[in-house]
Amino acid sequence: MASFMSCETAGIGKLALQSRLLVIVLQFVANVLIPDHDAGVFSPPMVDEKQFTVVDKTILFFLGGFRHWDAVYFLHIAHHGYTYENCVAFFPLYPMLISVIKEVSLLCPCLSLSSLLLVSGVVVNVALFVVTAVVLLQLGLRVTQDFHLSYLAAVLFCINPASIFMTAPYTETLFACLSFGGMLLIRQQKLFAGTILIGTSALTRSNGVVSMGFILHFLAVEYVQYIMSTYRAHRNSMLTFFGLLIEKTVTVGVRAVVFLLVGFIPFVFFQSYIYRHFCFPDNWDVRLDPALVSHGREEGYKLVGEGPVSPWCLDPIPLSYSYIQSHHWDVGFMKYYQVKQIPNFILAGPIIALSLCACYSFYLHRPDACRTLGVMEVDKYKVETVGSSMDERKSGWHSSFLVVYVLHLLFLTCFGCCFMHIQVLTRFLCSASPVIYWFAAHMVCEENEQKMSSEGYPCGHTNICCLSDLLPLYRQCSAQGKHVLHFFGGYLVIGTIAFSNSLPWT
């Protein structure tokens, strides 16, 4: 079994790497053939551009399509740090990761730091993408207990609709790797290690703090399971039962507080750093490149080390993130619901539909699990905790283990529709929720397993380890499965082409 799983893991890794190479080639071709659109967005000068060598220009020629939209922010932060206040909306872990290249920059005298960071950003994301695909496979096996569904979900992740953002210097791949890894560790009952990864994901993207809900859900399941088993054992001695109940309540409460503190430390640390960085300018002797200072003043950016301080510094709880989002990008409750934003709502339509359909489909199949929030199994005759043996439960898409993941997806979808720029919802959800891939795999498999097996190509066929292997799968899946593959493959291609030329695909 171990060698079998090793073979399947290698297959997913190979497919993930091939899909990243496809994205790299697509962005190169699109960037060469199509003129860049002037989007009028954040574009600070590359201060070392005048010293570009032939090698630098070659790298920019081949990978320049990745240096658009928010990728410019992350590369700028990796190069110069948080120079402008509008940069603080972008969390530091990914820029810190790729900026490690600064330490070896002296070993590459023929390359500028700008070129090294661009190459580093792409290479790191390609490597992380391969790891994330494998982690998703392992997570699926733990949660769904269905190998075919888990394998096909990992295959679909390799061609997911947010592919361009998982190759360009964005945080999506790192966030997905940390989030899925944290979920996997929690499923394996390694709570402290899972908390570390979840907390680290909150240093990558702000929605990482939402994933702390997985820790609390696990503790709630454990608590209810203990209550049920203890009650059965001591139902004739209520005094003993209540004594054990109080003891367990205190233990679980303390554990919850400790895990929450550990998980929130990275987020709090970053907010504290930004507060000291921008709210006490007199304490900082910041020496920025004159070109950056000039550009910042031309664009009206608030520079680090310069007063007066922004209004958020005077708040009782000085959180820069919400202020920057509202002040610079007009993010707020229902603010994006404008006629001119209809094209962006259309762009986000498929991922919203897929997410809501996933939640509704699961509710139709497992209303009992949804009513108890997955803390216990309820049927007509008995009550069983989530820890019940697998022969008493349904697996695959119907597994009650999925409840907390579906609730997580539902919350993120509703929050994104109400508070965020709607067009970013595709990369937001594809990097945060494994349910997107499990449900997509379920749609591809549903009602077709018997047909596909009879044709010698069973649902979730484990020989899919090459992009060309997707064609037989496409031919044999149902109409709804084809729609899923159209969405995934279409957004991979169109999104890569649009992003690489600064067309509106953010």
Helices and strands as residue ranges (DSSP letters): H 2-33, G 49-51, H 54-63, G 64-66, H 70-80, G 85-89, H 93-98, G 99-107, H 113-144, H 147-157, G 163-166, H 172-187, H 191-201, G 206-211, H 212-233, H 238-279, G 281-283, H 290-299, G 311-314, H 320-329, G 339-341, H 342-365, H 367-371, E 376-378, E 383-385, G 390-392, G 396-398, G 400-402, H 403-419, G 422-424, H 425-430, H 435-445, H 449-454, G 467-469, H 470-476, H 479-499
